Amino acid sequence: MSGDANAIDQAALAPYLEAHIPGFAGLHSIEKFKSGQSNPTYLLTAASGRYVLRAKPPGQLLKSAHQVDREFTVMKALAGTAVPVPRMLHLSAEDSPIGRMFYVMDFLDGRIFWDPAVPEAGGNDGRAALYDAMNATLAALHDVEVEAVGLGDFGRPGNYFERQLARWTSQYRASETGTVADMDRLIAWLEAHMPADDGRVSLVHGDYRLDNMIFAAGEPKVLAVLDWELSTLGHPFADLAYQCMQWRLPHASGFRGLGGVDRAALGLPSEEAYVAAYCRRRGLAGIDNWSFFLAFSFFRFAAICQGVYKRALDGNASNPEKAKTYGEAVKLLSHLAAKLIDRT
């Protein structure tokens, strides 16, 4: 791993962890997970057990990106709530022994599903139960009393979508590598169709999807929700629309969405049924402006992909070869959004 910018000096890390994590002893291997584009993540195997370390990537980073400290803060706050998260063990400073900020958490042994069609789920009933557990966890997340868990200042006041549109437009422009006409048109449409602020505020995950969860080995139970880097106080419908947006992506693509998949034949809920189940759990009559929330999700995801692509060109991506494909993803996402707004 000597030529890998993401490599970690085990000799420097081991004594630091033994000094800062009670009971930690005997680090004997560090293995980088292949998944994870934003923040490189590692399995630590020690005499005292297995742990997970998640770090900022090396190199020059965009302002406000790769906030592993934000992930640590929100997961630590959620301990003991109805939202399952791993136990947080330690957050380092920027001048850590690996030269970048990181945190360490418990390793949880469970299942991660990378294909939203979940062929390994054990039949239609198993698939339906997994999606229902995911739906229930999302509703529980949006029901968390943020003041009670110490996250009352985790976001700024005002219209969440206005704030997010400004942020991600700025991030997109900062990492732009060429003109994408559909992306420019999408940004203009979102600005023109911004709904009035309805006052709903909750903790939002920001990247809520199947493969950011660990499920129990023998039952459709969510053991943990992972990857909270983009979490904030915001509008709960952003998480719901983001998940449903992903299901519209083509299944035969790097994103492995559910577009083109016969959901009914697999026991998977339709978008309408999934949204209705969420609304029942939260006591909502329905959701207005659904097309805006979906279009915004396409835009935001495309802006994130553009950042990953730019890091690949700059040599800072966690998984460089995969990251380069994200340049084409920006075009796909903005094109799908353009078709959506044309039908609206």
C-alpha positions in Angstrom: 0.0 0.0 0.0 3.1 2.3 0.0 1.9 4.1 -3.2 -1.7 4.5 -2.0 -2.6 8.1 -0.9 -5.3 6.5 1.4 -2.8 4.2 3.1 -2.6 4.4 6.9 0.6 4.0 9.0 -0.3 1.1 11.3 2.7 1.7 13.5 1.7 5.3 14.2 -2.0 4.5 14.6 -1.9 1.6 17.0 -0.5 3.4 20.1 -2.8 6.3 19.5 -5.9 4.1 19.6 -4.7 2.3 22.6 -4.3 5.6 24.4 -7.7 7.0 23.3 -10.1 4.0 23.2 -10.7 2.1 26.5 -9.9 -1.5 26.0 -8.4 -1.2 22.5 -5.3 -3.4 22.2 -3.2 -5.3 19.7 -3.9 -3.8 16.3 -2.7 -6.2 13.7 -4.4 -5.3 10.4 -6.0 -2.4 8.5 -8.1 -3.2 5.5 -9.7 -0.5 3.3 -13.3 -1.2 2.3 -13.8 -1.0 -1.5 -17.0 0.8 -1.1 -17.3 4.5 -0.1 -16.4 7.3 -2.5 -16.5 10.3 -0.1 -14.6 9.2 3.0 -12.3 6.2 2.9 -13.3 3.6 5.4 -11.2 0.8 7.0 -11.7 -2.4 9.0 -9.4 -2.5 12.0 -8.7 -6.0 13.3 -7.2 -6.1 16.8 -6.7 -8.5 19.7 -9.6 -6.6 21.4 -12.0 -7.0 18.5 -13.0 -5.5 15.2 -13.6 -1.8 14.6 -14.3 0.6 11.8 -12.3 3.7 11.1 -13.6 6.4 8.8 -11.4 9.3 7.7 -11.3 12.3 5.5 -9.6 11.7 2.2 -6.1 13.1 1.6 -5.4 16.2 -0.5 -7.1 19.6 -1.0 -10.8 19.3 -0.2 -13.8 21.4 -1.1 -15.0 23.6 1.8 -17.7 22.0 3.9 -17.1 18.6 2.3 -16.0 15.3 4.0 -17.2 16.2 7.5 -16.5 13.1 9.4 -16.8 15.0 12.6 -20.4 15.7 11.6 -21.0 12.0 11.1 -19.6 11.3 14.5 -21.6 14.0 16.3 -25.0 12.9 14.9 -24.5 9.1 15.4 -23.3 9.8 19.0 -26.4 11.9 19.6 -28.7 9.2 18.1 -27.5 6.5 20.6 -30.5 5.3 22.5 -33.1 6.6 20.1 -35.3 4.5 17.7 -32.7 5.1 15.0 -30.1 2.4 15.1 -26.5 3.5 14.8 -23.1 2.0 15.7 -21.5 2.9 19.0 -19.1 5.8 18.5 -15.7 5.3 20.2 -13.4 8.2 19.3 -13.1 11.3 17.1 -9.6 12.5 16.2 -8.4 16.0 15.4 -7.0 17.2 12.1 -3.4 16.6 13.4 -4.1 12.9 14.0 -1.4 10.3 13.6 -2.6 9.6 10.1 -2.5 13.3 9.1 -6.3 13.7 8.7 -9.4 13.7 10.8 -11.0 10.3 11.5 -13.3 8.5 13.9 -13.6 5.0 15.1 -16.8 3.1 15.8 -17.9 -0.4 16.6 -17.9 -3.0 13.8 -21.4 -4.5 13.3 -21.7 -8.0 11.7 -24.7 -8.0 9.4 -25.9 -7.8 5.8 -25.4 -5.0 3.4 -27.5 -5.1 0.2 -26.0 -3.5 -2.8 -28.7 -4.4 -5.3 -32.1 -2.7 -4.5 -33.8 -5.7 -6.1 -32.3 -7.7 -3.2 -32.2 -11.1 -4.9 -30.6 -12.6 -1.8 -33.5 -11.6 0.5 -35.3 -14.9 0.4 -38.3 -14.4 -1.7 -41.0 -11.7 -2.1 -42.0 -11.7 1.6 -38.4 -11.1 2.6 -38.0 -8.2 0.1 -41.2 -6.6 1.2 -40.1 -6.9 4.9 -36.7 -5.3 4.2 -38.3 -2.3 2.5 -40.9 -1.9 5.2 -38.1 -1.9 7.9 -36.3 0.7 5.9 -39.5 2.8 5.7 -40.1 2.5 9.4 -36.6 3.6 10.2 -36.9 6.6 8.0 -40.1 7.6 9.7 -38.4 7.1 13.1 -35.5 9.3 12.0 -37.9 12.2 11.1 -39.7 11.8 14.4 -36.5 12.3 16.5 -36.9 15.3 18.8 -33.7 17.1 17.8 -33.6 19.4 20.9 -33.9 16.4 23.2 -30.8 14.6 21.7 -28.7 17.8 21.6 -29.0 18.5 17.9 -31.1 21.7 18.0 -28.3 23.7 16.4 -27.4 21.1 13.8 -28.7 23.2 10.9 -29.6 26.7 10.1 -33.1 28.3 10.2 -35.0 29.2 7.0 -36.2 27.4 3.9 -34.2 24.2 3.7 -34.5 23.7 -0.1 -33.4 27.3 -0.8 -30.4 26.8 1.4 -29.5 23.4 -0.1 -30.0 24.6 -3.7 -27.6 27.5 -3.0 -25.1 25.2 -1.4 -25.0 22.5 -4.0 -25.1 25.0 -6.9 -22.0 26.5 -5.4 -20.4 23.1 -4.9 -21.3 22.1 -8.4 -19.8 25.3 -9.9 -16.7 24.8 -7.8 -16.1 21.3 -9.3 -17.5 21.9 -12.8 -15.4 20.4 -15.5 -17.5 21.3 -18.5 -21.0 22.6 -19.5 -23.9 20.2 -18.9 -27.0 21.9 -20.5 -29.5 19.8 -18.6 -27.8 20.6 -15.3 -28.0 24.4 -16.0 -31.7 24.1 -17.0 -32.5 22.0 -13.9 -30.9 24.6 -11.6 -32.9 27.4 -13.3 -36.2 25.4 -13.0 -35.6 24.6 -9.3 -35.0 28.3 -8.6 -38.2 29.2 -10.4 -40.4 26.5 -8.8 -39.2 26.8 -5.2 -42.1 26.0 -2.9 -42.9 28.1 0.1 -41.4 27.0 3.4 -44.0 24.9 5.2 -42.2 24.9 8.5 -41.4 21.2 8.7 -38.0 20.6 10.3 -36.4 17.3 11.3 -33.1 15.6 11.3 -32.4 14.4 7.7 -29.8 11.8 6.7 -29.0 13.2 3.3 -28.0 9.9 1.7 -30.8 7.6 2.8 -30.6 4.4 0.7 -30.5 0.6 1.1 -26.7 0.2 0.9 -26.1 2.7 3.7 -27.7 0.3 6.1 -26.7 -2.8 7.9 -29.4 -5.4 8.3 -29.5 -8.3 10.9 -28.3 -11.6 9.5 -31.5 -13.6 10.1 -34.3 -11.1 10.1 -35.5 -7.9 8.3 -34.2 -5.6 11.0 -32.1 -2.5 10.5 -29.0 -2.8 12.8 -27.5 0.5 11.8 -27.9 3.4 9.4 -24.4 4.6 8.2 -22.8 7.4 6.2 -24.2 10.6 8.0 -21.8 13.0 6.3 -24.6 15.0 4.7 -27.0 15.0 7.6 -28.4 18.2 8.9 -31.6 19.8 10.2 -33.8 20.1 7.2 -37.0 19.0 5.5 -38.0 15.4 6.0 -39.4 15.0 2.4 -35.8 15.5 1.1 -34.8 12.1 2.4 -38.0 10.4 1.1 -37.7 11.9 -2.4 -34.0 11.1 -2.5 -34.7 7.4 -1.9 -37.5 7.3 -4.4 -35.3 9.2 -7.0 -32.8 6.4 -6.7 -35.4 3.8 -7.6 -36.1 5.7 -10.8 -32.4 5.2 -11.9 -31.9 2.4 -14.4 -31.2 -1.0 -12.8 -28.6 -1.9 -15.5 -26.3 1.0 -14.5 -23.6 1.7 -11.9 -26.3 3.0 -9.6 -28.4 -0.2 -9.7 -31.7 1.6 -9.3 -35.1 0.0 -9.8 -35.9 1.6 -13.2 -37.1 -1.1 -15.5 -37.6 -3.6 -12.7 -41.0 -5.3 -12.3 -41.4 -4.4 -8.6 -44.7 -6.1 -8.2 -43.3 -9.4 -9.5 -40.5 -9.1 -6.8 -42.7 -8.1 -3.9 -41.2 -4.6 -3.9 -43.5 -1.6 -3.1 -44.4 0.9 -5.7 -43.2 4.5 -5.2 -46.8 5.4 -4.3 -47.2 2.6 -1.8 -43.8 3.4 -0.2 -44.7 7.1 0.2 -48.2 6.2 1.5 -46.6 3.9 4.2 -44.3 6.7 5.2 -47.2 9.1 5.4 -49.3 6.7 7.6 -46.4 6.2 10.0 -46.0 10.0 10.4 -49.7 10.9 10.4 -49.6 12.8 7.1 -52.4 13.2 4.6 -50.1 13.3 1.6 -47.2 15.2 0.0 -47.7 18.3 -2.3 -45.0 19.4 -4.7 -43.6 15.9 -5.1 -42.1 16.6 -8.5 -40.1 19.4 -7.1 -38.7 17.2 -4.3 -37.8 14.6 -6.8 -36.2 17.0 -9.3 -34.2 18.6 -6.4 -32.9 15.1 -5.4 -31.7 14.5 -9.0 -29.9 17.8 -9.0 -28.3 17.3 -5.6 -27.1 13.8 -6.4 -25.7 15.1 -9.7 -23.8 17.8 -7.9 -22.3 15.2 -5.5 -21.3 13.0 -8.4 -19.6 16.0 -10.0 -17.5 16.5 -6.9 -16.5 12.9 -6.9 -15.5 13.1 -10.5 -13.4 16.3 -9.9 -11.6 14.6 -7.1 -10.8 11.7 -9.4 -9.3 14.0 -11.9 -7.3 15.7 -9.1 -6.1 12.3 -7.8 -8.0 12.5 -4.4 -10.8 10.0 -4.9 -11.1 7.0 -2.5 -11.8 4.7 -5.5 -10.3 6.5 -8.5 -11.4 4.1 -11.3 -15.0 4.0 -10.2 -15.0 7.7 -9.5 -14.2 8.6 -13.1 -17.5 7.0 -14.2 -19.3 9.7 -12.1 -18.7 12.3 -14.8 -21.1 10.4 -17.1 -23.5 10.0 -14.2 -23.9 13.8 -13.9 -25.3 13.8 -17.5 -27.6 10.8 -16.8 -29.0 12.3 -13.6 -29.6 15.8 -15.1 -31.2 14.2 -18.2 -33.6 12.1 -16.1 -34.5 15.2 -14.1 -35.0 17.2 -17.3 -37.5 14.6 -18.5 -39.3 14.8 -15.1 -39.7 18.5 -15.2 -40.8 18.4 -18.8 -43.7 16.2 -17.7 -44.6 18.4 -14.7 
